Amino acid sequence: MFLNWRDTRNPHGGGSEVYVEKIAEELIRRGYLATLFCAAHSEGPADETTAAGLRVLRRGGRHTVYLWAALTYLLGVLGFGPLSRRGGRPDVLVDVGNGLPFLSPLWCRRPVIALVHHVHREQWPVVLTPRLARIGWWIESRLAPRVYRKCRYVTVSAASRDELAVIGVDPERVTIVHNGTPEMAPAAPVARTPEPSLVVVGRLVPHKRVEMALDAVAALSPQFAGLSLVVAGQGWWEDELREYAEGLGIADQVRFAGFVSDEEKRVMMSEAWLALTPSLKEGWGLTIVEAGAVGTPNIAFRGAGGVEESLVDGQTGLLAEDHADFIAKVRLLLADDALRIEMGSAARAHADRFTWESAGEKFAALVEQPRVGGPGASRVGTTHSPGAVDARLQDVLGHLFLVHAARRRLGRAGEAVDQRRRTECAQTKGDDPGQEQRKGSAHHVTPPRSL
């Protein structure tokens, strides 16, 4: 069973959710049963089975899904609910940590694999006040490594593995399983736009720093007639980005496409001259290889995590050192047709190296040996006496309510900060966009095993 606070149908879903569901689908193809437990939202029912066979359970909300996951699992131990033996008990849990973890080793007697796309040190100050950012960072960097100290880890890049080592996770316990590159060829041939064009694809939140792409359009428009930008994605920061574009005087050159289908994304990336990834941090940079798969080179930032692996600097795109260098590199590739085409060809070859089939194969090997120390250390099939369950419920719920309270407090504080920043943004349109961010049932193949 995968624990992730979002799924791909969630309006705020992103690359992390694509990764989880693609890996789950690959495991299903290999004979496993897989369940995804995530937060409820308006775009999906409480219980669903996808076309690929992935069972999705949606419970709780953004701040309560962690508590709901524990309660649903423990009720299943007692024989109630969708995770009872009749409903399908999981053999292995994959606990996806997006800053705040589910802390499943506290309440689950099955093997747990911790999946971390990247460490969020830089993101905490962007969305929270300094004091609450320190609380969030303490949970991620101190509490979580202790809770998961006997678990195997999976991450998506060498950069993220190194970040985990800094917070005390032994690299020997960390396996890198890269993202695969999805099929990106459009249904019909697509030509590049006749005039210079840029595309940004991702969630519209502050740490994605879409403002820097808007700055590039404003700075380079005098040199490149007809320069345009498509921003594909949705998020609570969209209004601020629209206002920022208006303040720069480029609103008519920027199209906010909102949520787009896979086919629409393929067409957008195929039409664009360049794709931009100004994000502060990415565990991998899925959109970089997606753009590369259609021959579109990318410009991102050095030191932004896994982008230094999804993008090969000087070959499949360019890595910028700072804001000014970002604009300079966009200028370079827009002006040099031969270099841009050469990098696009290299990007296509690089993207072809990564497949979901190979990623699924590697993940399946971990599922077969999920505990540190090998199969002998596994507790698959452990039973729970009623007395033991009652005692464990009391112990676990105490921990969970503390973490739940912290999560709600962090969430409320984040919403307050969001509102304050909206006000500040309206008052200070035209300022450096980076300034504010810098301040701050379970069986094996015969029968199948359940996740």
Summary of the structure (lengths in Angstrom):
residues: 451
radius of gyration: 22.4
end to end distance: 3.6
largest distance: 74.1
contacts: 1580
relative contact order: 0.15
helix: 46%
strand: 15%
